[in-house]
Amino acid sequence: MPTKETAIAFNPILRKGWTGSLSVGLQRKRHTMYMFSEGSVFRNKLNGGLVDITPDKIITPEWNGLHSVYRYGYGFSVPIKIDLND
């Protein structure tokens, strides 16, 4: 999560669900995570990243050795000027 010095306005959104793969005939729960919602505003540019949400190998051993599952978490930044005194 951003610090108070970085965050101006943001809303965390819960991302969870199940895998859905045509190459694997299994559906399993993937890792739950929080991401920033659209319209969040930060002082500094936050890039985000690609997050591995592959099902847990201990809880779902039948998924072990199959392909990884990722969530696209890169941000689309639009630079703006904000006057915090307004």
PyMOL Python script that loads the backbone (N, CA, C, O; Angstrom):
from pymol import cmd

cmd.read_pdbstr("""\
ATOM      1  N   MET A   1       0.839  -1.179   0.000  1.00  0.00           N
ATOM      2  CA  MET A   1       0.000   0.000   0.000  1.00  0.00           C
ATOM      3  C   MET A   1       0.884   1.242   0.000  1.00  0.00           C
ATOM      4  O   MET A   1       1.990   1.221   0.538  1.00  0.00           O
ATOM      5  N   PRO A   2       0.399   2.310  -0.597  1.00  0.00           N
ATOM      6  CA  PRO A   2       1.190   3.529  -0.625  1.00  0.00           C
ATOM      7  C   PRO A   2       1.231   4.182   0.752  1.00  0.00           C
ATOM      8  O   PRO A   2       0.367   3.942   1.596  1.00  0.00           O
ATOM      9  N   THR A   3       2.245   5.004   0.961  1.00  0.00           N
ATOM     10  CA  THR A   3       2.340   5.735   2.215  1.00  0.00           C
ATOM     11  C   THR A   3       1.488   6.993   2.135  1.00  0.00           C
ATOM     12  O   THR A   3       0.995   7.348   1.064  1.00  0.00           O
ATOM     13  N   LYS A   4       1.315   7.669   3.269  1.00  0.00           N
ATOM     14  CA  LYS A   4       0.533   8.910   3.280  1.00  0.00           C
ATOM     15  C   LYS A   4       1.174   9.974   2.388  1.00  0.00           C
ATOM     16  O   LYS A   4       0.479  10.806   1.805  1.00  0.00           O
ATOM     17  N   GLU A   5       2.508   9.940   2.289  1.00  0.00           N
ATOM     18  CA  GLU A   5       3.213  10.921   1.475  1.00  0.00           C
ATOM     19  C   GLU A   5       2.983  10.670  -0.018  1.00  0.00           C
ATOM     20  O   GLU A   5       3.107  11.596  -0.819  1.00  0.00           O
ATOM     21  N   THR A   6       2.655   9.448  -0.401  1.00  0.00           N
ATOM     22  CA  THR A   6       2.478   9.084  -1.808  1.00  0.00           C
ATOM     23  C   THR A   6       1.015   9.133  -2.226  1.00  0.00           C
ATOM     24  O   THR A   6       0.710   9.597  -3.324  1.00  0.00           O
ATOM     25  N   ALA A   7       0.122   8.677  -1.395  1.00  0.00           N
ATOM     26  CA  ALA A   7      -1.289   8.548  -1.764  1.00  0.00           C
ATOM     27  C   ALA A   7      -2.033   9.858  -1.563  1.00  0.00           C
ATOM     28  O   ALA A   7      -1.934  10.483  -0.507  1.00  0.00           O
ATOM     29  N   ILE A   8      -2.774  10.264  -2.575  1.00  0.00           N
ATOM     30  CA  ILE A   8      -3.657  11.421  -2.469  1.00  0.00           C
ATOM     31  C   ILE A   8      -5.097  10.927  -2.361  1.00  0.00           C
ATOM     32  O   ILE A   8      -5.828  11.322  -1.453  1.00  0.00           O
ATOM     33  N   ALA A   9      -5.498  10.064  -3.291  1.00  0.00           N
ATOM     34  CA  ALA A   9      -6.847   9.486  -3.267  1.00  0.00           C
ATOM     35  C   ALA A   9      -6.792   8.131  -3.957  1.00  0.00           C
ATOM     36  O   ALA A   9      -6.412   8.039  -5.124  1.00  0.00           O
ATOM     37  N   PHE A  10      -7.166   7.093  -3.247  1.00  0.00           N
ATOM     38  CA  PHE A  10      -7.165   5.765  -3.856  1.00  0.00           C
ATOM     39  C   PHE A  10      -8.219   4.904  -3.196  1.00  0.00           C
ATOM     40  O   PHE A  10      -8.682   5.184  -2.090  1.00  0.00           O
ATOM     41  N   ASN A  11      -8.583   3.856  -3.896  1.00  0.00           N
ATOM     42  CA  ASN A  11      -9.552   2.904  -3.382  1.00  0.00           C
ATOM     43  C   ASN A  11      -9.022   1.504  -3.672  1.00  0.00           C
ATOM     44  O   ASN A  11      -8.879   1.133  -4.837  1.00  0.00           O
ATOM     45  N   PRO A  12      -8.725   0.713  -2.626  1.00  0.00           N
ATOM     46  CA  PRO A  12      -8.282  -0.663  -2.891  1.00  0.00           C
ATOM     47  C   PRO A  12      -9.467  -1.527  -3.325  1.00  0.00           C
ATOM     48  O   PRO A  12     -10.568  -1.410  -2.787  1.00  0.00           O
ATOM     49  N   ILE A  13      -9.226  -2.376  -4.284  1.00  0.00           N
ATOM     50  CA  ILE A  13     -10.281  -3.270  -4.790  1.00  0.00           C
ATOM     51  C   ILE A  13      -9.790  -4.712  -4.656  1.00  0.00           C
ATOM     52  O   ILE A  13      -8.654  -5.027  -5.010  1.00  0.00           O
ATOM     53  N   LEU A  14     -10.650  -5.570  -4.146  1.00  0.00           N
ATOM     54  CA  LEU A  14     -10.309  -6.973  -3.926  1.00  0.00           C
ATOM     55  C   LEU A  14     -10.420  -7.740  -5.239  1.00  0.00           C
ATOM     56  O   LEU A  14     -11.449  -7.682  -5.913  1.00  0.00           O
ATOM     57  N   ARG A  15      -9.365  -8.453  -5.598  1.00  0.00           N
ATOM     58  CA  ARG A  15      -9.353  -9.287  -6.802  1.00  0.00           C
ATOM     59  C   ARG A  15      -9.190 -10.739  -6.363  1.00  0.00           C
ATOM     60  O   ARG A  15      -8.188 -11.101  -5.745  1.00  0.00           O
ATOM     61  N   LYS A  16     -10.178 -11.562  -6.685  1.00  0.00           N
ATOM     62  CA  LYS A  16     -10.122 -12.973  -6.319  1.00  0.00           C
ATOM     63  C   LYS A  16     -10.863 -13.772  -7.369  1.00  0.00           C
ATOM     64  O   LYS A  16     -11.454 -13.201  -8.286  1.00  0.00           O
ATOM     65  N   GLY A  17     -10.838 -15.065  -7.244  1.00  0.00           N
ATOM     66  CA  GLY A  17     -11.590 -15.874  -8.185  1.00  0.00           C
ATOM     67  C   GLY A  17     -10.976 -17.251  -8.384  1.00  0.00           C
ATOM     68  O   GLY A  17     -10.243 -17.765  -7.539  1.00  0.00           O
ATOM     69  N   TRP A  18     -11.298 -17.815  -9.514  1.00  0.00           N
ATOM     70  CA  TRP A  18     -10.887 -19.171  -9.845  1.00  0.00           C
ATOM     71  C   TRP A  18     -10.096 -19.161 -11.140  1.00  0.00           C
ATOM     72  O   TRP A  18     -10.258 -18.268 -11.972  1.00  0.00           O
ATOM     73  N   THR A  19      -9.235 -20.166 -11.307  1.00  0.00           N
ATOM     74  CA  THR A  19      -8.511 -20.293 -12.563  1.00  0.00           C
ATOM     75  C   THR A  19      -9.487 -20.785 -13.631  1.00  0.00           C
ATOM     76  O   THR A  19     -10.473 -21.455 -13.325  1.00  0.00           O
ATOM     77  N   GLY A  20      -9.207 -20.454 -14.843  1.00  0.00           N
ATOM     78  CA  GLY A  20     -10.002 -20.940 -15.961  1.00  0.00           C
ATOM     79  C   GLY A  20      -9.070 -21.201 -17.120  1.00  0.00           C
ATOM     80  O   GLY A  20      -8.718 -20.265 -17.838  1.00  0.00           O
ATOM     81  N   SER A  21      -8.664 -22.417 -17.325  1.00  0.00           N
ATOM     82  CA  SER A  21      -7.667 -22.749 -18.318  1.00  0.00           C
ATOM     83  C   SER A  21      -8.191 -23.812 -19.268  1.00  0.00           C
ATOM     84  O   SER A  21      -8.777 -24.806 -18.840  1.00  0.00           O
ATOM     85  N   LEU A  22      -7.977 -23.595 -20.558  1.00  0.00           N
ATOM     86  CA  LEU A  22      -8.370 -24.593 -21.544  1.00  0.00           C
ATOM     87  C   LEU A  22      -7.364 -25.746 -21.610  1.00  0.00           C
ATOM     88  O   LEU A  22      -7.720 -26.862 -21.988  1.00  0.00           O
ATOM     89  N   SER A  23      -6.095 -25.472 -21.238  1.00  0.00           N
ATOM     90  CA  SER A  23      -5.076 -26.515 -21.314  1.00  0.00           C
ATOM     91  C   SER A  23      -5.082 -27.437 -20.102  1.00  0.00           C
ATOM     92  O   SER A  23      -4.490 -28.516 -20.134  1.00  0.00           O
ATOM     93  N   VAL A  24      -5.752 -27.014 -19.032  1.00  0.00           N
ATOM     94  CA  VAL A  24      -5.833 -27.813 -17.807  1.00  0.00           C
ATOM     95  C   VAL A  24      -7.316 -27.982 -17.478  1.00  0.00           C
ATOM     96  O   VAL A  24      -8.050 -26.996 -17.405  1.00  0.00           O
ATOM     97  N   GLY A  25      -7.748 -29.186 -17.284  1.00  0.00           N
ATOM     98  CA  GLY A  25      -9.165 -29.435 -17.016  1.00  0.00           C
ATOM     99  C   GLY A  25      -9.568 -29.208 -15.576  1.00  0.00           C
ATOM    100  O   GLY A  25     -10.551 -29.783 -15.109  1.00  0.00           O
ATOM    101  N   LEU A  26      -8.819 -28.373 -14.864  1.00  0.00           N
ATOM    102  CA  LEU A  26      -9.107 -28.123 -13.451  1.00  0.00           C
ATOM    103  C   LEU A  26      -9.479 -26.671 -13.232  1.00  0.00           C
ATOM    104  O   LEU A  26      -8.970 -25.782 -13.914  1.00  0.00           O
ATOM    105  N   GLN A  27     -10.357 -26.435 -12.291  1.00  0.00           N
ATOM    106  CA  GLN A  27     -10.616 -25.086 -11.812  1.00  0.00           C
ATOM    107  C   GLN A  27     -10.272 -25.068 -10.336  1.00  0.00           C
ATOM    108  O   GLN A  27     -10.808 -25.845  -9.547  1.00  0.00           O
ATOM    109  N   ARG A  28      -9.377 -24.174  -9.981  1.00  0.00           N
ATOM    110  CA  ARG A  28      -8.931 -24.059  -8.594  1.00  0.00           C
ATOM    111  C   ARG A  28      -8.916 -22.608  -8.179  1.00  0.00           C
ATOM    112  O   ARG A  28      -8.799 -21.711  -9.014  1.00  0.00           O
ATOM    113  N   LYS A  29      -9.038 -22.376  -6.867  1.00  0.00           N
ATOM    114  CA  LYS A  29      -9.014 -21.021  -6.322  1.00  0.00           C
ATOM    115  C   LYS A  29      -7.617 -20.446  -6.493  1.00  0.00           C
ATOM    116  O   LYS A  29      -6.625 -21.091  -6.152  1.00  0.00           O
ATOM    117  N   ARG A  30      -7.544 -19.239  -7.018  1.00  0.00           N
ATOM    118  CA  ARG A  30      -6.252 -18.569  -7.153  1.00  0.00           C
ATOM    119  C   ARG A  30      -6.053 -17.615  -5.986  1.00  0.00           C
ATOM    120  O   ARG A  30      -6.982 -17.364  -5.219  1.00  0.00           O
ATOM    121  N   HIS A  31      -4.853 -17.089  -5.852  1.00  0.00           N
ATOM    122  CA  HIS A  31      -4.531 -16.198  -4.737  1.00  0.00           C
ATOM    123  C   HIS A  31      -5.362 -14.915  -4.804  1.00  0.00           C
ATOM    124  O   HIS A  31      -5.602 -14.365  -5.878  1.00  0.00           O
ATOM    125  N   THR A  32      -5.792 -14.458  -3.633  1.00  0.00           N
ATOM    126  CA  THR A  32      -6.555 -13.223  -3.505  1.00  0.00           C
ATOM    127  C   THR A  32      -5.589 -12.076  -3.271  1.00  0.00           C
ATOM    128  O   THR A  32      -4.583 -12.229  -2.578  1.00  0.00           O
ATOM    129  N   MET A  33      -5.903 -10.920  -3.857  1.00  0.00           N
ATOM    130  CA  MET A  33      -5.030  -9.762  -3.704  1.00  0.00           C
ATOM    131  C   MET A  33      -5.836  -8.481  -3.811  1.00  0.00           C
ATOM    132  O   MET A  33      -6.967  -8.482  -4.298  1.00  0.00           O
ATOM    133  N   TYR A  34      -5.245  -7.393  -3.354  1.00  0.00           N
ATOM    134  CA  TYR A  34      -5.825  -6.067  -3.515  1.00  0.00           C
ATOM    135  C   TYR A  34      -5.058  -5.318  -4.591  1.00  0.00           C
ATOM    136  O   TYR A  34      -3.839  -5.446  -4.711  1.00  0.00           O
ATOM    137  N   MET A  35      -5.792  -4.532  -5.372  1.00  0.00           N
ATOM    138  CA  MET A  35      -5.199  -3.667  -6.382  1.00  0.00           C
ATOM    139  C   MET A  35      -5.852  -2.297  -6.245  1.00  0.00           C
ATOM    140  O   MET A  35      -6.884  -2.165  -5.587  1.00  0.00           O
ATOM    141  N   PHE A  36      -5.261  -1.283  -6.857  1.00  0.00           N
ATOM    142  CA  PHE A  36      -5.839   0.051  -6.832  1.00  0.00           C
ATOM    143  C   PHE A  36      -6.906   0.159  -7.903  1.00  0.00           C
ATOM    144  O   PHE A  36      -6.737  -0.344  -9.014  1.00  0.00           O
ATOM    145  N   SER A  37      -7.996   0.810  -7.569  1.00  0.00           N
ATOM    146  CA  SER A  37      -9.094   0.963  -8.527  1.00  0.00           C
ATOM    147  C   SER A  37      -8.773   2.059  -9.538  1.00  0.00           C
ATOM    148  O   SER A  37      -7.826   2.828  -9.371  1.00  0.00           O
ATOM    149  N   GLU A  38      -9.578   2.109 -10.578  1.00  0.00           N
ATOM    150  CA  GLU A  38      -9.444   3.145 -11.581  1.00  0.00           C
ATOM    151  C   GLU A  38      -9.680   4.500 -10.934  1.00  0.00           C
ATOM    152  O   GLU A  38     -10.525   4.632 -10.049  1.00  0.00           O
ATOM    153  N   GLY A  39      -8.938   5.498 -11.373  1.00  0.00           N
ATOM    154  CA  GLY A  39      -9.106   6.849 -10.852  1.00  0.00           C
ATOM    155  C   GLY A  39      -8.308   7.148  -9.609  1.00  0.00           C
ATOM    156  O   GLY A  39      -8.427   8.245  -9.063  1.00  0.00           O
ATOM    157  N   SER A  40      -7.497   6.218  -9.138  1.00  0.00           N
ATOM    158  CA  SER A  40      -6.660   6.476  -7.972  1.00  0.00           C
ATOM    159  C   SER A  40      -5.608   7.524  -8.320  1.00  0.00           C
ATOM    160  O   SER A  40      -5.115   7.568  -9.447  1.00  0.00           O
ATOM    161  N   VAL A  41      -5.266   8.375  -7.338  1.00  0.00           N
ATOM    162  CA  VAL A  41      -4.332   9.477  -7.572  1.00  0.00           C
ATOM    163  C   VAL A  41      -3.176   9.363  -6.585  1.00  0.00           C
ATOM    164  O   VAL A  41      -3.383   9.197  -5.383  1.00  0.00           O
ATOM    165  N   PHE A  42      -1.947   9.456  -7.115  1.00  0.00           N
ATOM    166  CA  PHE A  42      -0.728   9.357  -6.308  1.00  0.00           C
ATOM    167  C   PHE A  42       0.221  10.492  -6.672  1.00  0.00           C
ATOM    168  O   PHE A  42       0.215  10.978  -7.803  1.00  0.00           O
ATOM    169  N   ARG A  43       1.038  10.911  -5.703  1.00  0.00           N
ATOM    170  CA  ARG A  43       2.042  11.949  -5.961  1.00  0.00           C
ATOM    171  C   ARG A  43       3.129  11.451  -6.903  1.00  0.00           C
ATOM    172  O   ARG A  43       3.564  12.165  -7.806  1.00  0.00           O
ATOM    173  N   ASN A  44       3.555  10.229  -6.680  1.00  0.00           N
ATOM    174  CA  ASN A  44       4.635   9.639  -7.475  1.00  0.00           C
ATOM    175  C   ASN A  44       4.062   8.568  -8.392  1.00  0.00           C
ATOM    176  O   ASN A  44       3.023   7.974  -8.104  1.00  0.00           O
ATOM    177  N   LYS A  45       4.748   8.336  -9.485  1.00  0.00           N
ATOM    178  CA  LYS A  45       4.306   7.305 -10.427  1.00  0.00           C
ATOM    179  C   LYS A  45       4.510   5.921  -9.816  1.00  0.00           C
ATOM    180  O   LYS A  45       5.608   5.588  -9.371  1.00  0.00           O
ATOM    181  N   LEU A  46       3.455   5.125  -9.797  1.00  0.00           N
ATOM    182  CA  LEU A  46       3.532   3.734  -9.359  1.00  0.00           C
ATOM    183  C   LEU A  46       3.366   2.857 -10.591  1.00  0.00           C
ATOM    184  O   LEU A  46       2.370   2.973 -11.305  1.00  0.00           O
ATOM    185  N   ASN A  47       4.324   1.987 -10.846  1.00  0.00           N
ATOM    186  CA  ASN A  47       4.296   1.183 -12.065  1.00  0.00           C
ATOM    187  C   ASN A  47       3.434  -0.057 -11.964  1.00  0.00           C
ATOM    188  O   ASN A  47       2.806  -0.454 -12.946  1.00  0.00           O
ATOM    189  N   GLY A  48       3.392  -0.676 -10.798  1.00  0.00           N
ATOM    190  CA  GLY A  48       2.681  -1.946 -10.676  1.00  0.00           C
ATOM    191  C   GLY A  48       3.551  -3.075 -11.197  1.00  0.00           C
ATOM    192  O   GLY A  48       4.772  -2.938 -11.272  1.00  0.00           O
ATOM    193  N   GLY A  49       2.932  -4.183 -11.556  1.00  0.00           N
ATOM    194  CA  GLY A  49       3.697  -5.315 -12.052  1.00  0.00           C
ATOM    195  C   GLY A  49       2.828  -6.515 -12.355  1.00  0.00           C
ATOM    196  O   GLY A  49       1.610  -6.493 -12.177  1.00  0.00           O
ATOM    197  N   LEU A  50       3.482  -7.551 -12.813  1.00  0.00           N
ATOM    198  CA  LEU A  50       2.827  -8.817 -13.099  1.00  0.00           C
ATOM    199  C   LEU A  50       2.899  -9.669 -11.836  1.00  0.00           C
ATOM    200  O   LEU A  50       3.984  -9.875 -11.293  1.00  0.00           O
ATOM    201  N   VAL A  51       1.756 -10.169 -11.362  1.00  0.00           N
ATOM    202  CA  VAL A  51       1.705 -10.887 -10.087  1.00  0.00           C
ATOM    203  C   VAL A  51       1.371 -12.353 -10.332  1.00  0.00           C
ATOM    204  O   VAL A  51       0.432 -12.679 -11.058  1.00  0.00           O
ATOM    205  N   ASP A  52       2.156 -13.229  -9.715  1.00  0.00           N
ATOM    206  CA  ASP A  52       1.924 -14.672  -9.821  1.00  0.00           C
ATOM    207  C   ASP A  52       0.808 -15.060  -8.861  1.00  0.00           C
ATOM    208  O   ASP A  52       0.972 -14.943  -7.647  1.00  0.00           O
ATOM    209  N   ILE A  53      -0.322 -15.519  -9.386  1.00  0.00           N
ATOM    210  CA  ILE A  53      -1.465 -15.927  -8.562  1.00  0.00           C
ATOM    211  C   ILE A  53      -1.788 -17.406  -8.769  1.00  0.00           C
ATOM    212  O   ILE A  53      -2.934 -17.833  -8.625  1.00  0.00           O
ATOM    213  N   THR A  54      -0.767 -18.169  -9.107  1.00  0.00           N
ATOM    214  CA  THR A  54      -0.925 -19.602  -9.311  1.00  0.00           C
ATOM    215  C   THR A  54      -1.514 -20.242  -8.049  1.00  0.00           C
ATOM    216  O   THR A  54      -1.120 -19.878  -6.942  1.00  0.00           O
ATOM    217  N   PRO A  55      -2.438 -21.177  -8.191  1.00  0.00           N
ATOM    218  CA  PRO A  55      -3.000 -21.841  -7.005  1.00  0.00           C
ATOM    219  C   PRO A  55      -1.906 -22.437  -6.115  1.00  0.00           C
ATOM    220  O   PRO A  55      -0.888 -22.931  -6.599  1.00  0.00           O
ATOM    221  N   ASP A  56      -2.140 -22.378  -4.826  1.00  0.00           N
ATOM    222  CA  ASP A  56      -1.177 -22.853  -3.837  1.00  0.00           C
ATOM    223  C   ASP A  56      -0.897 -24.335  -4.029  1.00  0.00           C
ATOM    224  O   ASP A  56      -1.828 -25.135  -4.127  1.00  0.00           O
ATOM    225  N   LYS A  57       0.379 -24.707  -4.084  1.00  0.00           N
ATOM    226  CA  LYS A  57       0.776 -26.103  -4.336  1.00  0.00           C
ATOM    227  C   LYS A  57       0.501 -27.006  -3.142  1.00  0.00           C
ATOM    228  O   LYS A  57       0.318 -28.212  -3.311  1.00  0.00           O
ATOM    229  N   ILE A  58       0.468 -26.441  -1.937  1.00  0.00           N
ATOM    230  CA  ILE A  58       0.198 -27.252  -0.751  1.00  0.00           C
ATOM    231  C   ILE A  58      -1.300 -27.556  -0.644  1.00  0.00           C
ATOM    232  O   ILE A  58      -1.690 -28.685  -0.347  1.00  0.00           O
ATOM    233  N   ILE A  59      -2.129 -26.546  -0.888  1.00  0.00           N
ATOM    234  CA  ILE A  59      -3.579 -26.721  -0.787  1.00  0.00           C
ATOM    235  C   ILE A  59      -4.123 -27.488  -1.986  1.00  0.00           C
ATOM    236  O   ILE A  59      -5.038 -28.298  -1.840  1.00  0.00           O
ATOM    237  N   THR A  60      -3.563 -27.239  -3.176  1.00  0.00           N
ATOM    238  CA  THR A  60      -4.018 -27.907  -4.405  1.00  0.00           C
ATOM    239  C   THR A  60      -2.838 -28.624  -5.065  1.00  0.00           C
ATOM    240  O   THR A  60      -2.315 -28.141  -6.069  1.00  0.00           O
ATOM    241  N   PRO A  61      -2.413 -29.758  -4.524  1.00  0.00           N
ATOM    242  CA  PRO A  61      -1.251 -30.460  -5.081  1.00  0.00           C
ATOM    243  C   PRO A  61      -1.472 -30.965  -6.502  1.00  0.00           C
ATOM    244  O   PRO A  61      -0.501 -31.205  -7.220  1.00  0.00           O
ATOM    245  N   GLU A  62      -2.719 -31.132  -6.927  1.00  0.00           N
ATOM    246  CA  GLU A  62      -2.980 -31.591  -8.292  1.00  0.00           C
ATOM    247  C   GLU A  62      -2.587 -30.537  -9.325  1.00  0.00           C
ATOM    248  O   GLU A  62      -2.457 -30.855 -10.507  1.00  0.00           O
ATOM    249  N   TRP A  63      -2.395 -29.279  -8.895  1.00  0.00           N
ATOM    250  CA  TRP A  63      -1.969 -28.218  -9.816  1.00  0.00           C
ATOM    251  C   TRP A  63      -0.449 -28.187  -9.957  1.00  0.00           C
ATOM    252  O   TRP A  63       0.068 -27.555 -10.878  1.00  0.00           O
ATOM    253  N   ASN A  64       0.275 -28.857  -9.061  1.00  0.00           N
ATOM    254  CA  ASN A  64       1.740 -28.838  -9.060  1.00  0.00           C
ATOM    255  C   ASN A  64       2.293 -29.335 -10.394  1.00  0.00           C
ATOM    256  O   ASN A  64       1.934 -30.415 -10.863  1.00  0.00           O
ATOM    257  N   GLY A  65       3.165 -28.537 -10.995  1.00  0.00           N
ATOM    258  CA  GLY A  65       3.787 -28.912 -12.267  1.00  0.00           C
ATOM    259  C   GLY A  65       3.035 -28.422 -13.487  1.00  0.00           C
ATOM    260  O   GLY A  65       3.544 -28.521 -14.604  1.00  0.00           O
ATOM    261  N   LEU A  66       1.828 -27.891 -13.299  1.00  0.00           N
ATOM    262  CA  LEU A  66       1.068 -27.337 -14.412  1.00  0.00           C
ATOM    263  C   LEU A  66       1.487 -25.884 -14.622  1.00  0.00           C
ATOM    264  O   LEU A  66       2.389 -25.402 -13.937  1.00  0.00           O
ATOM    265  N   HIS A  67       0.864 -25.196 -15.534  1.00  0.00           N
ATOM    266  CA  HIS A  67       1.309 -23.837 -15.856  1.00  0.00           C
ATOM    267  C   HIS A  67       1.007 -22.835 -14.746  1.00  0.00           C
ATOM    268  O   HIS A  67       0.152 -23.068 -13.892  1.00  0.00           O
ATOM    269  N   SER A  68       1.723 -21.721 -14.780  1.00  0.00           N
ATOM    270  CA  SER A  68       1.520 -20.642 -13.817  1.00  0.00           C
ATOM    271  C   SER A  68       0.352 -19.764 -14.256  1.00  0.00           C
ATOM    272  O   SER A  68      -0.026 -19.749 -15.428  1.00  0.00           O
ATOM    273  N   VAL A  69      -0.210 -19.034 -13.296  1.00  0.00           N
ATOM    274  CA  VAL A  69      -1.313 -18.110 -13.558  1.00  0.00           C
ATOM    275  C   VAL A  69      -0.870 -16.731 -13.072  1.00  0.00           C
ATOM    276  O   VAL A  69      -0.365 -16.595 -11.957  1.00  0.00           O
ATOM    277  N   TYR A  70      -1.060 -15.712 -13.906  1.00  0.00           N
ATOM    278  CA  TYR A  70      -0.623 -14.360 -13.575  1.00  0.00           C
ATOM    279  C   TYR A  70      -1.778 -13.378 -13.682  1.00  0.00           C
ATOM    280  O   TYR A  70      -2.731 -13.600 -14.429  1.00  0.00           O
ATOM    281  N   ARG A  71      -1.681 -12.282 -12.921  1.00  0.00           N
ATOM    282  CA  ARG A  71      -2.631 -11.180 -13.040  1.00  0.00           C
ATOM    283  C   ARG A  71      -1.839  -9.946 -13.472  1.00  0.00           C
ATOM    284  O   ARG A  71      -0.783  -9.630 -12.923  1.00  0.00           O
ATOM    285  N   TYR A  72      -2.391  -9.262 -14.479  1.00  0.00           N
ATOM    286  CA  TYR A  72      -1.763  -8.061 -15.000  1.00  0.00           C
ATOM    287  C   TYR A  72      -2.060  -6.908 -14.052  1.00  0.00           C
ATOM    288  O   TYR A  72      -3.210  -6.496 -13.901  1.00  0.00           O
ATOM    289  N   GLY A  73      -1.021  -6.394 -13.420  1.00  0.00           N
ATOM    290  CA  GLY A  73      -1.207  -5.331 -12.445  1.00  0.00           C
ATOM    291  C   GLY A  73      -0.450  -4.065 -12.777  1.00  0.00           C
ATOM    292  O   GLY A  73      -0.223  -3.236 -11.896  1.00  0.00           O
ATOM    293  N   TYR A  74      -0.051  -3.893 -14.039  1.00  0.00           N
ATOM    294  CA  TYR A  74       0.630  -2.669 -14.426  1.00  0.00           C
ATOM    295  C   TYR A  74      -0.371  -1.520 -14.492  1.00  0.00           C
ATOM    296  O   TYR A  74      -1.507  -1.697 -14.933  1.00  0.00           O
ATOM    297  N   GLY A  75       0.059  -0.353 -14.054  1.00  0.00           N
ATOM    298  CA  GLY A  75      -0.817   0.806 -14.056  1.00  0.00           C
ATOM    299  C   GLY A  75      -0.752   1.560 -15.379  1.00  0.00           C
ATOM    300  O   GLY A  75       0.259   1.530 -16.081  1.00  0.00           O
ATOM    301  N   PHE A  76      -1.827   2.222 -15.696  1.00  0.00           N
ATOM    302  CA  PHE A  76      -1.868   3.132 -16.843  1.00  0.00           C
ATOM    303  C   PHE A  76      -1.876   4.536 -16.260  1.00  0.00           C
ATOM    304  O   PHE A  76      -2.913   5.032 -15.821  1.00  0.00           O
ATOM    305  N   SER A  77      -0.714   5.170 -16.260  1.00  0.00           N
ATOM    306  CA  SER A  77      -0.556   6.470 -15.617  1.00  0.00           C
ATOM    307  C   SER A  77      -0.880   7.604 -16.569  1.00  0.00           C
ATOM    308  O   SER A  77      -0.516   7.583 -17.744  1.00  0.00           O
ATOM    309  N   VAL A  78      -1.571   8.592 -16.031  1.00  0.00           N
ATOM    310  CA  VAL A  78      -1.848   9.830 -16.753  1.00  0.00           C
ATOM    311  C   VAL A  78      -1.382  10.968 -15.860  1.00  0.00           C
ATOM    312  O   VAL A  78      -1.990  11.218 -14.819  1.00  0.00           O
ATOM    313  N   PRO A  79      -0.308  11.670 -16.246  1.00  0.00           N
ATOM    314  CA  PRO A  79       0.203  12.754 -15.385  1.00  0.00           C
ATOM    315  C   PRO A  79      -0.749  13.949 -15.359  1.00  0.00           C
ATOM    316  O   PRO A  79      -1.242  14.386 -16.399  1.00  0.00           O
ATOM    317  N   ILE A  80      -1.000  14.469 -14.160  1.00  0.00           N
ATOM    318  CA  ILE A  80      -1.849  15.642 -13.993  1.00  0.00           C
ATOM    319  C   ILE A  80      -1.215  16.549 -12.940  1.00  0.00           C
ATOM    320  O   ILE A  80      -0.373  16.119 -12.152  1.00  0.00           O
ATOM    321  N   LYS A  81      -1.637  17.800 -12.946  1.00  0.00           N
ATOM    322  CA  LYS A  81      -1.206  18.741 -11.894  1.00  0.00           C
ATOM    323  C   LYS A  81      -2.378  18.937 -10.950  1.00  0.00           C
ATOM    324  O   LYS A  81      -3.514  19.141 -11.376  1.00  0.00           O
ATOM    325  N   ILE A  82      -2.079  18.871  -9.654  1.00  0.00           N
ATOM    326  CA  ILE A  82      -3.110  19.029  -8.632  1.00  0.00           C
ATOM    327  C   ILE A  82      -2.651  20.108  -7.657  1.00  0.00           C
ATOM    328  O   ILE A  82      -1.513  20.087  -7.189  1.00  0.00           O
ATOM    329  N   ASP A  83      -3.532  21.039  -7.356  1.00  0.00           N
ATOM    330  CA  ASP A  83      -3.266  22.026  -6.330  1.00  0.00           C
ATOM    331  C   ASP A  83      -4.031  21.581  -5.083  1.00  0.00           C
ATOM    332  O   ASP A  83      -5.258  21.663  -5.035  1.00  0.00           O
ATOM    333  N   LEU A  84      -3.299  21.113  -4.085  1.00  0.00           N
ATOM    334  CA  LEU A  84      -3.926  20.573  -2.882  1.00  0.00           C
ATOM    335  C   LEU A  84      -4.558  21.653  -2.009  1.00  0.00           C
ATOM    336  O   LEU A  84      -5.233  21.337  -1.029  1.00  0.00           O
ATOM    337  N   ASN A  85      -4.347  22.915  -2.351  1.00  0.00           N
ATOM    338  CA  ASN A  85      -4.937  24.006  -1.591  1.00  0.00           C
ATOM    339  C   ASN A  85      -6.337  24.353  -2.052  1.00  0.00           C
ATOM    340  O   ASN A  85      -7.007  25.159  -1.406  1.00  0.00           O
ATOM    341  N   ASP A  86      -6.795  23.781  -3.134  1.00  0.00           N
ATOM    342  CA  ASP A  86      -8.148  24.062  -3.656  1.00  0.00           C
ATOM    343  C   ASP A  86      -9.198  23.292  -2.907  1.00  0.00           C
ATOM    344  O   ASP A  86     -10.385  23.409  -3.213  1.00  0.00           O
TER     345      ASP A  86
END
""", "prot")
cmd.dss("prot")
cmd.show_as("cartoon", "prot")
cmd.util.cbc("prot")
cmd.orient("prot")
